[in-house]
């Protein structure tokens, strides 16, 4: 079985006390049991079968453990399709010492041994995840808070978003969808991405003013405007903008004749980036094993202390035998997992080498042809953003004002406007500060303003 997605949602606020933790854990278990009942399972049974929507076969198993006021509860689902594909889902609810953790895994594989990839399954967010996220109260992952689709309007709110994106402790990805006027590049793109990525990433739609705030705070290398979409992984850095892929509005609109079909391709592509990352990086809560081990030790100790006859000692021996069988089964499972992980690591290393070769090949192609290679037919390639070495001595660059802040103008590099009406300007302090902020220096030799251009102003700078 191959793990294709993992979720970790945490309740923290008000969870310092046992009674609210217990009540919240019960509420969450009830929601999961409703989900099981909707699938056809018997909610008040510890195990049973159900009929999946694709007319395959399904089974479920419920386990739990208690250690004082700490509890652990898990629902395991196994589904098999008529063509031999297997799906395994687990959802555990752990009420720990000071928080509640909901840990969900999705796995896919085959019922019989076959050398066939299972990675084309295109996993999607389980409905129970959205149900839990819709409950009142905040859900956390690490230091970050999960939110529904967020609409950010205005320069000040855009600055606040940029500060959150750049925060060193941010632990979940953000997908920023910029508006081009009043619309996104593809219809309802922000809503569909928020639906897909619930519980794994925050999706934010920004208007034009908020877009320019991102450019101003994060710099042009991490910008997102005019219908573009950018995936901001945690831990932004000054020289890693290629790590946070950007799809411009123009590229999204020109990737197919049918905007809705293009949107569905792009949704699948984004899921294909974020779901595997979650599967590889989210760690199982440690308190699960702590609670289970403590509960098993307590049960064995109680049985041993009560043993006073041959029959009771026989029960104790049977209990040890059951534990030993369970440990052997777990050892077999862990060995299989280790072998699976070793194979996965080998595959990742092969993929890394292939991607490195592809990168070098693409770089050579770009150097030779000055245009990117064609993407696979089912993907929309992100922009290949060339690094700017900065203006060279004697170089002439042109800039246009695209927005204004109280302290400086926000400038964008553009082509020559074609006008021949340049004049010196010594009073344009905000424009000077904007160009210096954009380029990271202000040691130009000459700065001129175009007296003919309107709509924000055009500037010619000789470095």
C-alpha positions in Angstrom: 0.0 0.0 0.0 1.2 3.5 -0.8 0.4 6.4 1.4 -1.0 9.2 -0.8 -2.3 11.8 1.7 -2.1 12.5 5.4 -4.0 15.1 7.5 -3.3 16.4 11.0 -5.8 18.8 12.6 -5.4 20.0 16.1 -7.7 21.5 18.7 -5.9 23.6 21.3 -8.0 26.4 22.6 -9.7 25.5 25.9 -8.2 22.0 25.8 -6.1 22.4 28.9 -8.8 20.8 31.1 -10.1 17.3 31.0 -13.8 17.9 30.8 -13.8 20.1 27.6 -11.3 17.7 26.0 -13.5 14.7 26.7 -16.6 16.5 25.4 -14.8 17.7 22.2 -13.4 14.2 21.6 -16.8 12.7 21.9 -18.3 15.3 19.5 -15.6 14.5 16.9 -16.1 10.7 17.3 -19.9 11.2 16.8 -19.2 13.1 13.5 -16.9 10.3 12.3 -19.6 7.7 13.2 -22.2 9.7 11.2 -19.8 9.6 8.3 -19.4 5.8 8.7 -23.2 5.4 8.9 -23.6 7.4 5.7 -21.3 4.8 4.0 -23.5 2.0 5.2 -21.6 0.9 8.3 -23.2 0.2 11.6 -22.2 3.1 13.8 -22.6 1.3 17.1 -20.6 -1.8 16.1 -16.9 -2.4 16.7 -16.5 -3.9 13.2 -18.5 -4.7 10.2 -18.9 -4.3 6.5 -20.4 -1.7 4.1 -21.1 -1.3 0.4 -19.0 1.5 -1.3 -20.5 3.7 -3.9 -18.6 1.9 -6.7 -20.3 -1.4 -5.8 -17.0 -2.9 -4.4 -16.6 -4.3 -0.9 -15.8 -2.5 2.3 -15.1 -3.3 6.0 -14.4 -1.3 9.1 -12.8 -1.7 12.5 -12.9 0.5 15.6 -10.3 0.4 18.4 -9.7 2.6 21.4 -7.5 3.0 24.5 -7.6 5.0 27.7 -4.8 6.2 30.0 -6.3 8.3 32.8 -7.9 11.3 31.2 -6.1 10.7 27.9 -7.9 8.8 25.2 -7.3 7.4 21.7 -9.9 6.2 19.2 -9.5 5.0 15.6 -11.7 4.0 12.7 -10.0 1.9 10.0 -11.7 1.5 6.6 -10.8 -1.0 3.9 -12.3 -0.8 0.5 -11.7 -3.0 -2.6 -12.9 -2.3 -6.1 -14.0 -4.8 -8.7 -10.7 -4.3 -10.7 -8.6 -5.3 -7.6 -7.7 -1.8 -6.4 -7.5 -1.4 -2.6 -8.1 1.8 -0.6 -7.4 2.1 3.1 -8.4 5.1 5.3 -7.8 5.7 9.0 -9.0 8.5 11.2 -7.9 8.6 14.8 -8.9 11.1 17.5 -6.4 11.5 20.3 -7.3 13.5 23.4 -3.8 14.2 24.8 -2.6 16.1 27.8 -3.5 19.6 26.4 -4.9 19.2 22.9 -6.9 17.0 20.6 -5.3 15.7 17.4 -7.2 14.2 14.4 -4.9 12.2 12.3 -6.1 10.9 8.9 -4.3 8.7 6.4 -5.2 7.6 2.9 -3.5 4.7 1.2 -3.9 3.0 -2.1 -2.7 -0.3 -3.5 -3.7 -3.6 -5.1 -5.4 -6.6 -3.6 -3.0 -9.0 -5.3 0.8 -8.7 -6.1 1.4 -6.9 -9.3 4.0 -4.5 -10.6 1.7 -1.6 -11.5 2.0 1.9 -10.2 -0.7 3.0 -7.8 0.2 6.7 -7.9 -2.3 7.6 -10.6 -5.2 7.4 -8.1 -5.6 11.2 -7.8 -6.6 11.3 -4.1 -9.2 13.8 -3.0 -10.1 15.4 0.3 -12.4 13.1 2.3 -15.8 14.6 3.1 -15.2 14.0 6.8 -12.3 16.5 6.7 -14.5 19.3 5.5 -17.2 18.3 8.0 -14.8 18.6 10.9 -13.3 21.9 9.6 -16.8 23.3 9.5 -17.4 22.7 13.2 -17.2 25.8 15.4 -13.7 26.6 16.8 -10.2 26.8 15.4 -8.2 24.0 13.8 -4.4 24.2 13.9 -1.5 22.5 12.2 1.7 23.4 14.0 1.7 27.1 14.5 -0.7 27.8 11.6 -4.5 28.0 11.6 -6.6 26.4 8.9 -9.1 28.8 7.4 -11.9 28.6 4.7 -11.4 30.5 1.5 -10.0 34.0 2.5 -10.7 37.1 0.5 -8.0 39.8 1.0 -8.8 43.3 -0.2 -6.8 46.4 0.0 -3.2 47.3 0.5 -3.1 47.1 4.3 -4.7 43.6 4.4 -2.3 42.6 1.6 0.6 43.6 3.8 -0.7 41.6 6.7 -1.0 38.5 4.3 2.6 39.1 3.2 3.8 39.1 6.7 2.0 35.9 7.4 3.5 34.3 4.3 7.0 35.3 5.3 6.6 34.2 9.0 9.3 31.7 9.8 7.0 29.5 11.9 4.3 29.1 9.2 3.7 25.3 8.8 1.2 24.9 6.0 1.3 25.9 2.3 -0.7 28.9 1.0 -2.1 29.1 -2.5 -2.7 32.7 -3.5 -5.1 33.3 -6.4 -4.9 36.9 -7.7 -7.8 38.6 -9.4 -7.5 40.3 -12.8 -10.1 43.0 -12.3 -13.1 41.3 -10.7 -12.4 37.8 -12.0 -9.9 35.0 -11.6 -8.0 33.6 -14.6 -10.2 30.5 -14.6 -13.8 30.4 -13.4 -14.3 29.9 -9.7 -10.7 28.8 -9.4 -10.2 30.0 -5.9 -13.4 28.2 -4.6 -12.5 24.9 -6.3 -8.9 25.0 -4.9 -10.2 25.8 -1.4 -12.5 22.8 -1.7 -9.7 20.5 -2.8 -7.1 21.6 -0.3 -9.2 21.8 2.9 -7.1 20.6 5.8 -3.8 20.8 3.9 -3.4 24.4 2.7 -5.0 27.8 3.0 -6.3 29.3 -0.2 -6.4 33.1 -0.5 -7.9 35.4 -3.2 -6.3 38.8 -3.4 -7.5 41.9 -5.2 -5.2 44.2 -7.2 -4.2 46.4 -4.3 -3.4 43.4 -2.1 -1.4 41.9 -5.0 0.8 45.0 -5.1 1.3 44.8 -1.3 2.7 41.3 -1.8 5.1 42.6 -4.3 6.1 45.5 -2.1 6.7 43.4 1.0 8.0 40.1 -0.5 9.7 41.6 -3.5 9.1 41.1 -7.2 10.6 37.5 -7.1 7.6 36.3 -5.0 4.9 38.4 -6.6 1.4 37.3 -7.6 -0.8 39.6 -9.7 -3.0 40.0 -12.8 -4.7 36.6 -12.5 -1.6 34.6 -11.5 -1.6 31.8 -9.0 1.4 31.1 -6.7 2.0 28.2 -4.3 3.9 29.5 -1.3 5.5 26.6 0.6 6.5 27.3 4.3 9.8 29.0 4.9 10.2 31.8 2.3 13.7 32.7 1.5 15.3 35.5 -0.5 16.8 33.3 -3.3 14.3 30.5 -3.6 11.5 31.9 -5.6 11.7 29.0 -8.0 10.7 26.8 -5.1 7.4 28.6 -4.9 5.9 28.0 -8.4 4.0 30.7 -10.2 1.4 30.3 -13.0 0.6 33.6 -14.7 -2.9 34.5 -15.6 -1.9 34.5 -19.3 -0.5 31.0 -19.1 -3.6 29.6 -17.3 -5.9 31.2 -19.9 -3.9 30.1 -22.9 -3.5 26.5 -21.8 -6.6 25.2 -23.4 -9.7 26.2 -25.4 -12.1 25.2 -22.6 -11.6 27.2 -19.4 -13.5 24.7 -17.3 -11.4 21.8 -18.6 -8.2 23.8 -18.0 -9.4 24.5 -14.5 -9.9 20.8 -13.7 -6.5 19.9 -15.1 -5.0 22.6 -12.9 -6.8 21.4 -9.8 -5.5 17.9 -10.3 -2.0 19.3 -10.8 -2.1 21.3 -7.5 -3.4 18.3 -5.7 -0.6 16.3 -7.2 1.9 18.8 -5.6 0.4 19.2 -2.1 -1.0 15.8 -1.3 2.3 13.9 -1.7 4.1 16.5 0.2 1.7 16.0 3.1 2.0 12.2 2.9 5.8 12.5 3.2 6.1 15.3 5.8 3.2 15.0 8.3 4.3 12.9 11.4 1.9 10.6 13.4 1.2 12.1 16.9 3.5 10.5 19.4 0.8 10.5 22.1 -1.0 7.7 20.2 1.7 5.1 21.1 2.0 6.6 24.6 -1.7 6.1 25.4 -1.9 2.7 23.8 1.2 1.4 25.6 0.1 2.8 29.0 -3.4 1.2 28.5 -1.9 -2.2 27.7 0.4 -2.1 30.6 -2.4 -1.2 33.0 -4.6 -4.0 31.7 -1.8 -6.6 32.1 -0.9 -5.3 35.6 -4.6 -5.5 36.7 -4.9 -9.0 35.4 -1.7 -10.1 37.1 -2.6 -8.5 40.4 -6.0 -10.2 40.5 -4.6 -13.7 39.5 -5.1 -16.1 42.5 -6.0 -19.4 40.8 -4.8 -21.6 38.0 -7.6 -20.4 35.8 -6.7 -16.7 36.3 -3.0 -17.4 35.7 -4.1 -19.2 32.5 -6.0 -16.0 31.5 -2.8 -14.0 32.3 -0.7 -16.4 30.1 -3.3 -16.1 27.3 -3.1 -12.3 27.6 0.7 -12.4 27.2 0.3 -14.8 24.3 -2.2 -12.4 22.6 0.3 -9.5 23.2 3.1 -11.6 21.8 1.0 -12.4 18.7 0.2 -8.7 18.3 3.8 -7.7 18.6 4.8 -10.3 16.0 2.1 -9.0 13.6 3.3 -5.4 14.2 6.9 -6.5 13.6 5.8 -8.0 10.3 3.9 -4.9 9.4 6.8 -2.6 10.3 9.2 -4.7 8.3 6.9 -4.4 5.3 6.7 -0.7 5.9 10.5 -0.4 6.1 10.9 -2.2 2.8 8.2 0.0 1.3 9.9 3.1 2.5 13.3 2.0 1.3 11.8 1.4 -2.1 10.1 4.8 -2.0 13.4 6.5 -1.0 15.1 4.8 -3.9 12.4 6.0 -6.2 12.7 9.6 -4.8 16.4 9.5 -5.4 15.9 8.3 -8.9 13.3 11.0 -9.4 15.7 13.6 -8.0 18.4 12.6 -10.4 16.0 12.7 -13.3 14.7 16.1 -12.3 18.2 17.4 -11.9 19.0 16.1 -15.4 15.7 17.6 -16.7 16.7 20.9 -15.0 20.1 21.0 -16.7 18.5 20.0 -20.0 15.9 22.7 -19.6 18.5 25.3 -18.7 20.6 24.4 -21.7 17.5 24.6 -23.9 16.5 28.0 -22.5 20.0 29.3 -23.0 20.0 28.1 -26.6 16.4 28.9 -27.6 15.3 31.5 -25.0 12.0 29.7 -24.6 10.8 27.0 -22.1 10.3 23.4 -23.1 6.7 22.2 -23.7 5.0 20.8 -20.6 3.4 17.3 -20.5 0.0 17.4 -22.2 -1.9 17.0 -18.8 0.0 19.7 -16.9 0.3 23.5 -17.0 3.9 24.4 -16.6 4.7 27.1 -14.0 6.7 30.1 -15.2 10.5 29.7 -15.4 11.5 32.8 -13.6 15.0 33.9 -14.5 17.1 35.5 -11.8 17.8 39.2 -12.3 21.5 40.0 -11.7 20.6 43.7 -11.3 21.3 46.6 -13.5 24.8 46.8 -15.0 26.9 50.0 -15.1 25.7 52.0 -18.1 22.5 50.0 -18.6 19.2 51.8 -19.2 16.1 50.5 -17.6 12.5 51.7 -17.8 10.0 51.6 -14.8 6.3 52.3 -14.5 4.5 53.2 -11.3 1.8 50.6 -10.6 0.7 51.5 -7.1 1.5 53.9 -4.3 2.1 53.6 -0.5 2.4 56.5 1.9 6.2 56.3 1.9 7.1 55.1 -1.7 5.7 54.2 -5.1 5.6 50.6 -6.2 7.4 50.3 -9.5 7.5 47.6 -12.2 10.2 47.1 -14.9 8.7 47.6 -18.4 9.9 48.1 -21.9 10.6 51.6 -23.5 7.4 53.5 -23.9 8.6 54.8 -27.3 8.1 58.4 -26.4 10.9 60.9 -26.8 9.8 63.4 -24.2 12.1 62.7 -21.3 12.8 65.4 -18.7 14.7 65.5 -15.4 12.8 65.3 -12.2 14.4 66.1 -8.9 11.3 66.2 -6.7 10.0 62.6 -7.3 11.1 61.3 -3.9 8.5 58.5 -3.7 9.4 57.3 -7.2 13.1 57.3 -6.3 12.5 55.2 -3.2 10.3 52.8 -5.2 13.0 52.1 -7.8 15.6 51.8 -5.1 13.4 49.2 -3.2 12.8 47.3 -6.4 16.4 47.1 -7.5 18.0 47.0 -4.0 20.2 50.0 -4.7 20.0 53.7 -5.7 23.4 54.4 -7.3 22.0 55.4 -10.7 23.6 58.1 -12.9 20.5 59.7 -14.3 16.7 59.4 -13.7 14.2 61.0 -16.1 10.4 61.1 -16.3 8.3 60.9 -19.4 6.3 64.0 -19.9 3.9 62.3 -22.4 2.9 59.0 -20.6 0.0 59.0 -18.2 -1.5 56.4 -15.9 1.1 56.3 -13.1 4.2 57.7 -14.8 7.1 56.3 -16.8 10.7 56.6 -15.7 14.0 56.1 -17.5 17.0 55.3 -15.4 20.6 55.1 -16.6 22.8 53.1 -14.1 
